[in-house]
Amino acid sequence: MGSDIPVGLLYSTTGTYGVIGRDCLDGALKALEEINADDAYDFRLVPKIENPGGNIDEYQRLTESILRDGQCRQIIGTVTSISRKEIIPIIEKHDVLLWYVAPYEGFECCENVIYTGACPNQHIVPLFGEVIPKFGKQAYLIGTNYVWGWEVNRIARELVTACGGDVTGEHYLPFHSTDVERMIDTIRETRPSFVLNNLIGASSYAFFRAYFSAGKTDPFFHPDNCPIISCNLTECELDKIGYDAAKGHLSIAPYFENLETRDNENFLTALGERESPLRRVSVFYVNGYVTAYYLADAIRAGGSDDIETVKAALFDRDFETPLGPTRISSRTNHAALPSYLGQIRATNGFDVLSEKQTATEADPYLVNFNTMQFAADIADAERRQSSSHLKVIK
């Protein structure tokens, strides 16, 4: 083609979850830089960047601007489900594609969205499969007051009760709120086995710090006794929390920087020639990077950025990525992804405690999930549990 193809990049790089948006954007920009310098691609992907600043009222306006003024047929963007859902009607009206790289709550499948982040059978289900046998069946559920927190906590409640456990409490905060003391008081009173954290941005950081402070006088709050577990906490936010407060807590993701896989070692070696060695690489950065390559490879294979041509060239083919081999399903528009359980170190990211390197096909509606089988598997894992500590995989 030998032409310039505009690509919208819609990320809040300021505001309460700005560090996540910045990682997504930087990963996508790094991929575009490489693609545009590679003679194997006979086109240039030209970024049209907008920053809503975490302000939900800005997303529709800026999406319209990207489509109208930027003439984009592809947008890589949004971090939260509330922002994704805010712009989907515009995406559908203009019949363009949105590429969504963040983990989300599932129960959505839009023909105009490509979902490259993890959905419930790739995050909360394997997370609970690891945590319940180790720590117990009493869960305290917290989240930001929107669909991500509501839906992931709903699934969590179903998983816990199926295993014969209970939810000791459930609490939500508005965006930006750092009023976490009531949560800490309830945890102190109810003594759950673990806390599922679905807070976003500043709320999450404040909760970790308050939890750490509570642990100075009450050892129950030590992560060996009652860990905070998350489906969306990554390396890019640990400095915001502080490693003293974050150390020992758990998160699940399709990628951690400290993975000792050949795909990741090759990626980090190549990246190290271009990025600061002080920067921690998160799944948000990597998924932004990988998603830009999905798009570029589909355009190259199909010869156009027309969305139907892109989808036809994209679906059901194997891609080699820093995440390992993966593919995007024509049935669900979702990526198959691996899953890893990470424990936060005293410095420098996560230790990987367990892994499923083979990519799991996305099941966004959990139609193939058997709750009774999950409970049976948990019971079997509890019987086999022979150590009081999860072991680091080298």
C-alpha positions as CSV (number, residue, x, y, z in Angstrom):
1,M,0.0,0.0,0.0
2,G,2.8,2.4,0.8
3,S,0.4,4.7,2.7
4,D,-0.2,6.2,6.1
5,I,-2.9,4.5,8.1
6,P,-4.2,6.5,11.1
7,V,-4.7,4.6,14.3
8,G,-6.5,6.0,17.4
9,L,-4.9,5.6,20.8
10,L,-7.4,6.6,23.5
11,Y,-5.9,6.3,27.0
12,S,-6.1,8.2,30.2
13,T,-2.5,8.9,31.0
14,T,-3.4,11.3,33.8
15,G,-6.0,10.9,36.5
16,T,-6.6,8.1,39.1
17,Y,-5.5,5.2,36.8
18,G,-3.1,7.2,34.7
19,V,-0.1,4.9,35.3
20,I,-2.1,2.0,33.7
21,G,-3.1,4.2,30.7
22,R,0.5,5.3,30.3
23,D,1.8,1.7,30.2
24,C,-0.9,0.7,27.6
25,L,-0.1,3.8,25.5
26,D,3.7,3.3,25.7
27,G,3.5,-0.3,24.7
28,A,1.4,0.5,21.7
29,L,3.7,3.4,20.7
30,K,6.8,1.2,21.0
31,A,5.2,-1.4,18.6
32,L,4.2,1.3,16.1
33,E,7.8,2.6,16.2
34,E,9.1,-0.8,15.3
35,I,6.4,-1.5,12.7
36,N,7.0,1.8,10.9
37,A,10.8,1.1,10.8
38,D,10.3,-2.4,9.4
39,D,10.4,-2.8,5.6
40,A,8.2,-5.9,5.9
41,Y,5.3,-3.5,6.4
42,D,4.6,-1.4,3.3
43,F,2.5,1.1,5.3
44,R,2.9,3.4,8.3
45,L,0.6,3.3,11.3
46,V,0.2,6.9,12.4
47,P,-1.0,7.4,16.0
48,K,-3.8,9.8,16.8
49,I,-3.5,10.2,20.5
50,E,-6.2,11.5,22.9
51,N,-6.1,11.6,26.7
52,P,-9.5,11.7,28.5
53,G,-7.7,12.2,31.8
54,G,-9.9,9.6,33.6
55,N,-12.9,11.9,33.0
56,I,-15.8,9.7,31.8
57,D,-17.5,12.7,30.2
58,E,-14.5,13.1,27.8
59,Y,-14.5,9.6,26.2
60,Q,-17.4,10.1,23.8
61,R,-16.2,13.5,22.6
62,L,-12.6,12.3,22.0
63,T,-13.8,9.2,20.3
64,E,-15.8,11.2,17.9
65,S,-12.8,13.4,17.3
66,I,-10.5,10.5,16.6
67,L,-13.0,9.1,14.1
68,R,-14.0,12.4,12.5
69,D,-10.8,14.4,12.5
70,G,-8.3,11.6,12.6
71,Q,-10.2,9.5,10.0
72,C,-9.4,6.3,12.0
73,R,-11.0,3.0,11.5
74,Q,-9.1,1.4,14.3
75,I,-8.8,2.5,18.0
76,I,-6.6,0.9,20.6
77,G,-7.8,2.2,23.9
78,T,-9.7,2.5,27.1
79,V,-8.7,0.9,30.4
80,T,-11.9,0.7,32.4
81,S,-15.1,-1.1,31.5
82,I,-17.1,2.0,32.1
83,S,-15.1,3.9,29.5
84,R,-15.3,1.0,27.0
85,K,-19.0,0.8,27.4
86,E,-19.3,4.6,27.1
87,I,-17.8,4.5,23.6
88,I,-19.1,1.2,22.2
89,P,-22.3,2.9,20.8
90,I,-20.1,5.3,18.8
91,I,-17.8,2.5,17.7
92,E,-20.8,0.6,16.4
93,K,-22.4,3.6,14.8
94,H,-19.3,4.3,12.7
95,D,-18.6,0.6,12.2
96,V,-15.0,0.8,13.3
97,L,-12.9,-1.5,15.6
98,L,-12.0,-1.0,19.2
99,W,-9.0,-3.0,20.5
100,Y,-9.4,-3.5,24.3
101,V,-6.2,-4.7,26.0
102,A,-7.2,-4.7,29.7
103,P,-8.6,-7.5,31.8
104,Y,-12.4,-7.2,32.2
105,E,-15.4,-8.8,33.7
106,G,-16.7,-10.7,30.7
107,F,-20.3,-11.2,29.7
108,E,-19.9,-9.0,26.6
109,C,-19.2,-9.8,23.0
110,C,-19.4,-6.9,20.5
111,E,-18.6,-7.4,16.9
112,N,-16.8,-4.1,16.8
113,V,-14.5,-4.9,19.8
114,I,-11.4,-7.1,19.8
115,Y,-10.7,-8.2,23.4
116,T,-7.0,-8.9,23.9
117,G,-7.1,-8.7,27.7
118,A,-8.1,-11.5,30.1
119,C,-11.7,-12.4,30.8
120,P,-13.1,-14.3,33.9
121,N,-12.1,-17.9,33.0
122,Q,-8.6,-16.4,32.4
123,H,-8.3,-14.4,35.7
124,I,-10.8,-14.9,38.6
125,V,-11.4,-18.6,38.0
126,P,-7.7,-19.7,38.0
127,L,-6.9,-17.1,40.8
128,F,-9.5,-18.7,43.1
129,G,-8.4,-22.2,42.1
130,E,-5.0,-21.3,43.5
131,V,-6.0,-19.2,46.5
132,I,-8.9,-21.1,48.1
133,P,-7.0,-24.4,48.8
134,K,-4.1,-22.4,50.3
135,F,-5.9,-19.8,52.4
136,G,-9.5,-20.8,52.9
137,K,-13.1,-20.1,51.8
138,Q,-14.0,-16.9,53.6
139,A,-13.7,-14.0,51.1
140,Y,-14.0,-10.3,51.7
141,L,-14.8,-8.5,48.4
142,I,-14.0,-4.9,47.6
143,G,-14.2,-2.9,44.4
144,T,-14.7,0.4,42.6
145,N,-18.4,1.1,42.2
146,Y,-18.9,0.2,38.6
147,V,-19.4,-2.9,36.4
148,W,-15.8,-4.3,36.8
149,G,-16.1,-4.5,40.6
150,W,-19.7,-5.6,40.6
151,E,-19.4,-8.4,38.1
152,V,-16.0,-9.9,39.2
153,N,-17.3,-9.9,42.8
154,R,-20.5,-11.6,41.7
155,I,-18.5,-14.3,40.0
156,A,-16.3,-14.5,43.1
157,R,-19.3,-15.0,45.3
158,E,-20.6,-17.9,43.2
159,L,-17.2,-19.6,43.2
160,V,-16.8,-19.3,47.0
161,T,-20.3,-20.4,47.8
162,A,-20.0,-23.4,45.4
163,C,-17.0,-24.5,47.5
164,G,-19.0,-24.2,50.8
165,G,-17.5,-20.9,51.7
166,D,-18.9,-17.5,52.6
167,V,-18.5,-13.8,51.7
168,T,-17.7,-12.0,55.0
169,G,-18.4,-8.6,53.5
170,E,-18.6,-6.6,50.3
171,H,-17.8,-3.0,49.9
172,Y,-17.5,-0.5,47.0
173,L,-15.9,3.0,46.7
174,P,-16.5,5.7,44.1
175,F,-13.7,6.4,41.6
176,H,-11.0,8.5,43.2
177,S,-12.1,7.8,46.8
178,T,-9.5,6.8,49.3
179,D,-11.9,6.4,52.3
180,V,-10.8,2.8,53.0
181,E,-10.9,2.7,56.8
182,R,-14.4,1.2,57.0
183,M,-13.1,-1.7,54.9
184,I,-10.1,-2.2,57.2
185,D,-12.4,-2.2,60.3
186,T,-14.7,-4.8,58.7
187,I,-11.8,-7.0,57.8
188,R,-10.5,-6.8,61.4
189,E,-13.9,-7.8,62.7
190,T,-14.8,-10.6,60.2
191,R,-11.3,-12.2,59.8
192,P,-11.7,-13.5,56.2
193,S,-9.3,-15.9,54.5
194,F,-8.4,-13.4,51.9
195,V,-9.4,-10.0,50.4
196,L,-10.3,-9.8,46.7
197,N,-9.3,-6.4,45.5
198,N,-11.2,-4.9,42.5
199,L,-10.4,-1.3,43.4
200,I,-9.0,1.0,40.7
201,G,-6.1,3.4,40.8
202,A,-5.8,5.7,43.9
203,S,-8.4,3.7,45.8
204,S,-6.4,0.6,45.5
205,Y,-3.1,2.2,46.5
206,A,-4.7,3.7,49.6
207,F,-6.2,0.4,50.6
208,F,-2.8,-1.4,50.4
209,R,-1.2,1.3,52.5
210,A,-4.0,1.2,55.1
211,Y,-3.8,-2.6,55.2
212,F,0.0,-2.5,55.7
213,S,-0.5,0.0,58.6
214,A,-3.1,-2.3,60.2
215,G,-0.6,-5.1,60.1
216,K,1.9,-3.1,62.2
217,T,-0.4,-3.8,65.2
218,D,-2.4,-6.8,64.1
219,P,-0.5,-9.7,62.5
220,F,-3.7,-11.0,60.9
221,F,-3.1,-8.4,58.2
222,H,0.2,-10.0,57.2
223,P,-0.1,-11.4,53.6
224,D,0.8,-14.9,54.9
225,N,-2.4,-14.9,57.0
226,C,-4.8,-12.9,54.8
227,P,-3.5,-11.8,51.5
228,I,-4.9,-9.2,49.2
229,I,-5.5,-10.9,45.8
230,S,-6.1,-9.0,42.5
231,C,-6.9,-9.7,38.9
232,N,-5.6,-6.4,37.6
233,L,-2.6,-5.3,39.7
234,T,0.7,-5.2,37.8
235,E,4.2,-3.9,38.0
236,C,3.4,-0.4,36.8
237,E,1.4,0.4,40.0
238,L,3.8,-1.0,42.6
239,D,5.8,2.2,43.1
240,K,2.5,4.0,43.6
241,I,1.6,1.6,46.5
242,G,5.1,1.3,47.9
243,Y,6.9,-2.1,48.0
244,D,6.8,-2.1,51.8
245,A,2.9,-2.1,51.6
246,A,2.6,-4.4,48.6
247,K,5.1,-7.1,49.4
248,G,3.7,-10.6,49.7
249,H,0.3,-10.0,48.2
250,L,-0.9,-11.8,45.1
251,S,-2.1,-11.0,41.6
252,I,-2.9,-13.1,38.5
253,A,-2.1,-12.0,34.9
254,P,-1.2,-13.3,31.5
255,Y,2.3,-11.9,31.9
256,F,4.9,-10.8,34.5
257,E,8.2,-9.3,33.7
258,N,10.1,-11.9,35.7
259,L,8.8,-14.8,33.7
260,E,11.7,-17.1,32.7
261,T,10.4,-18.0,29.3
262,R,12.3,-17.7,26.0
263,D,9.6,-15.5,24.5
264,N,9.9,-13.1,27.4
265,E,13.7,-13.1,27.5
266,N,13.9,-12.3,23.8
267,F,11.4,-9.5,24.2
268,L,13.1,-8.0,27.2
269,T,16.5,-8.2,25.6
270,A,15.2,-6.4,22.5
271,L,13.3,-3.9,24.6
272,G,16.3,-3.2,26.8
273,E,18.1,-1.7,23.8
274,R,15.4,1.0,23.7
275,E,13.9,1.5,27.2
276,S,15.3,2.6,30.5
277,P,16.6,-0.4,32.5
278,L,14.8,1.2,35.5
279,R,11.4,0.7,34.0
280,R,9.3,-2.3,35.1
281,V,7.4,-3.9,32.3
282,S,3.7,-4.8,33.0
283,V,1.1,-6.8,31.1
284,F,-0.6,-3.5,30.2
285,Y,2.6,-2.4,28.4
286,V,3.0,-5.9,26.7
287,N,-0.7,-6.1,25.7
288,G,-0.6,-2.6,24.2
289,Y,2.5,-3.7,22.3
290,V,1.2,-7.1,21.2
291,T,-2.2,-5.6,20.2
292,A,-0.6,-3.1,17.8
293,Y,1.2,-6.0,16.2
294,Y,-2.0,-8.0,15.9
295,L,-3.5,-5.0,14.0
296,A,-0.4,-4.4,11.8
297,D,-0.1,-8.1,10.9
298,A,-3.8,-8.3,10.0
299,I,-3.5,-5.2,7.8
300,R,-0.5,-6.6,6.1
301,A,-2.1,-10.0,5.5
302,G,-5.4,-8.5,4.3
303,G,-4.0,-5.5,2.4
304,S,-6.4,-3.0,4.0
305,D,-7.5,-1.5,7.3
306,D,-11.1,-2.1,6.4
307,I,-12.5,-3.7,9.6
308,E,-14.0,-6.8,7.9
309,T,-10.8,-7.4,6.0
310,V,-8.8,-7.0,9.3
311,K,-11.0,-9.4,11.2
312,A,-10.8,-12.0,8.4
313,A,-7.0,-11.8,8.4
314,L,-6.8,-11.7,12.2
315,F,-9.0,-14.6,13.5
316,D,-7.9,-18.1,14.2
317,R,-4.2,-17.7,13.2
318,D,-1.3,-18.3,15.5
319,F,0.8,-15.3,16.7
320,E,4.2,-15.5,18.4
321,T,4.2,-12.9,21.2
322,P,6.0,-12.1,24.4
323,L,3.1,-13.9,26.1
324,G,3.9,-17.0,24.1
325,P,1.8,-18.4,21.2
326,T,-1.7,-17.1,21.1
327,R,-4.6,-16.5,18.8
328,I,-7.9,-14.6,18.6
329,S,-11.1,-16.5,18.2
330,S,-13.6,-15.7,15.4
331,R,-16.3,-17.0,17.7
332,T,-15.8,-14.6,20.6
333,N,-13.4,-11.9,19.3
334,H,-11.3,-12.7,22.4
335,A,-7.6,-13.7,22.7
336,A,-6.5,-17.0,24.1
337,L,-4.1,-16.2,27.0
338,P,-1.8,-18.0,29.5
339,S,-2.2,-17.3,33.2
340,Y,0.4,-16.8,36.0
341,L,0.0,-16.3,39.7
342,G,2.5,-13.7,41.0
343,Q,3.5,-12.7,44.5
344,I,4.9,-9.2,45.0
345,R,8.6,-9.1,45.9
346,A,10.3,-6.7,48.3
347,T,11.6,-5.0,45.1
348,N,11.5,-5.5,41.4
349,G,8.1,-6.8,40.6
350,F,6.6,-10.3,41.1
351,D,7.8,-13.8,41.8
352,V,5.9,-16.3,39.7
353,L,4.4,-18.9,42.0
354,S,2.4,-21.0,39.5
355,E,1.8,-21.0,35.8
356,K,-0.4,-22.2,33.0
357,Q,1.8,-21.4,30.0
358,T,-0.5,-23.0,27.4
359,A,-3.0,-20.3,26.3
360,T,-6.5,-20.8,27.6
361,E,-9.3,-20.1,25.1
362,A,-11.5,-17.2,26.3
363,D,-14.9,-18.1,27.6
364,P,-16.4,-14.6,28.3
365,Y,-19.8,-15.9,29.3
366,L,-18.5,-18.9,31.3
367,V,-20.8,-21.1,29.2
368,N,-18.3,-24.0,29.4
369,F,-17.6,-23.5,33.1
370,N,-18.9,-26.2,35.5
371,T,-19.3,-24.8,39.0
372,M,-19.7,-28.3,40.5
373,Q,-16.5,-29.5,38.9
374,F,-14.7,-26.3,40.1
375,A,-15.8,-27.1,43.7
376,A,-14.6,-30.8,43.3
377,D,-11.3,-29.6,42.0
378,I,-10.9,-27.3,45.0
379,A,-11.7,-30.1,47.4
380,D,-9.1,-32.3,45.7
381,A,-6.5,-29.5,45.8
382,E,-7.2,-29.0,49.5
383,R,-6.6,-32.7,50.1
384,R,-3.3,-32.5,48.3
385,Q,-2.2,-29.3,50.0
386,S,0.9,-30.4,51.8
387,S,2.8,-27.1,52.3
388,S,2.0,-23.9,54.0
389,H,3.7,-21.8,51.4
390,L,3.4,-21.5,47.6
391,K,6.7,-22.3,46.0
392,V,8.5,-20.0,43.5
393,I,8.9,-21.5,40.0
394,K,12.4,-21.0,38.7
